[in-house]
Each structure stands twice: as structure tokens, then as C-alpha cells.
Amino acid sequence: MMIVSLVMLAVRVLFGLAAYHDASSKSNPDATMWGLLVGFLGIIPGIIYLCIRNSSGNYLLCPNCGFKHYLYDAACPRCGAPTQAPAQNINPLAAQQARRARLFLTIGIVLIGITVLAAVVCFVGFIASVSVRSHGIYY
Ligand SMILES: [Zn+2]
């Protein structure tokens, strides 16, 4: 049980870091706030963050194909035409931060998977030992 709560703590920190890096990669000024919220409060701000992560901030229309995309994308996601936004709006670390966010998220999900698996194994082992014991008493 001690180990499970430690793992859950680690998962929260990882998800918080993932939210922080994801928000930074989108030049979200509230990146730190989201990281802390997700890290401390877990799933609920996480869901809220997932809902707003692509809706906050400025959009512009691609001059080439008319696709509406995020101002901080270096190029149009549909046709690849470079964004006609002022250079200072483009976050040069976006790709790196997005990669980090995915990495933290993946580690967190893997940790949850391992914990669930370990819990199932413990549960099955517990049931098995109980049934062996009750059989021992029975016969
Ligand atoms: Zn385009």
C-alpha cells in the first residue's frame, strides 16, 4: 500500500510536468499554474486542461489553404506553409517541450499500468491463498 501511494505521487508529479511542458510548448502563459494544478489535484484539472489546451490563445488563418490553426505553430499543420506571424510569437522550444510532455505522460501511464498489474497479481494471489486455506479447513 505504501508503494502504491508513492507510485501514485510519482504519477501525479509526472502528469503535472507533462501538463507544464505541454502548456509551455503552446506558449500558454499559465503553464506553471496548469502544471501545479494537475500535479496537486490530479484528474479533474487534467481533464479541464485537456479541454482548453487547444482552445486558448490566438488562431490565424493559413494564407495558403485557409486552415484555421494556432498562432504559435511554425507552419500550417495542413499544407506546411510557414506561419505569417511575427517571429517573436513563434516558440523555438515548442517541439522540444511537446516531446518532453509526451515523455512524462508516457512514463506516468506506464507507471499506472504497472501499478494496476501489480494490484491484480496481488489480488489473484490473495484469492488463491484464501481458497487454498479454506480448502485446507474444509477437507
Ligand atoms: Zn495551410
Residues whose N, C-alpha, C, O or C-beta is under 5 A from the ligand:
A	BS01	ZN	C62 N64 C65 G66 F67 C76 R78 C79 G80 A81
